[in-house]
């Protein structure tokens, strides 16, 4: 009887897991297959319609450009590694500065009505201003070095964090605040023990957005004139009508964006585990 | 025990309210009378249940005693001293467990010991409380891993962490299913008889109030006022198997229901 049960269970188990893996497998095949099909159509069209390579290169030549930039020593001036390192370090440092300042200012606004009344209108005025338009000013103030790129990244990362930290802190459940009041907790204790963790899901959503914006800010600053970075690589390739290299640089940017997003998601899942498991 | 050993002084009721009322100001300058003037005394070690419909101001009553809000008029004292702000002699359990989801069970119970200029970490007491409420072995679980009843047990432990004189409970079992609720009532009675805290429990369940209370204070709505104060002289420990069958239980339940019905149909003056 018990053996029958066990067999029955294992059979069911095998059946369901096979189904599930088949589903996942089919999805992967479809996704990759779709991509490959698109590339083939692209390759075919470029060949067939005789599109010149300075308008649209074939996928094969893009891959070749990508490989030629990667198949070099790490410190080669012709490779992609130095620009990647430059763009990555500048956007991450700018992101860190902007995020910290954003959380700090958002916290001050959430905690103090006076600060909120003073800053909120200006914060929103700056928010609607396309901040990319400030880039030329930033370059005047910070020069063509890393300073302007970090400043631009920080500026763009600042706003989503300020807004999200403010909103998150203000929407702390009133019951939790009442609990802290009943425990005669100080304002700082209430902030640290209850409000900040309550706002963490909002803050992480802001970090996710801010990271993407920081990368954008860095690239814009690089476009305006810099010695190094993926933005510079793109501008130089464009000047040489090496469109395949432009595409290769865009692919790299996409990969960097995805990796940064995944790092933040990973931190989010580790740090605010309670909301993640709450939803499932 | 210690309070009984001072017979020379005139016994002061643990909690005393004299002509206390609470009126809220509305935005447009009007006033809403949440609680009409009332008198109430609660003796040390008493288990008082406050029963009434939604909107009768029973939560306001609890928040007044907790020092979370101030009375508009009247004198409200705890151990003879006017209540001004939250007191460490008062532990409070809210309707929702209001646990902090990022803290483990034991850290939630420790919370009162690490905020509010309270720097006495007393892990023996915390573990004793968890043991008494059947939470031993769950110390490192997170609230979302617990059932509603278990979460409310953690909230009760947290309220008792500072070893307060008074335990205030605001419809603590209202969100639980009927069976869990009965079990929690039995456990609370046991916890109370062991610890001899003064308990004020807000509920809208007549059955719960009669089962648990030494006294049942009946409130009615608009404006909230006390319409009855009945001693419940049922023997303890009370049991869900037998107590609801006793004639006194049936009579008291009926009496409270009549008071509530009369309060509901009374015209507002």
Interface residues (C-beta under 8 A of the other chain):
Chain A: X173 X175 X176 X178 X179 X180 X181 X182 X183 X184 X185 X186 X189 X193 X194 X197 X200 X272 X273 X274 X275 X277 X278
Chain B: X66 X67 X68 X85 X86 X88 X90 X92 X94 X96 X98 X100 X101 X102 X111 X112 X115 X116 X117 X118 X142 X143 X144
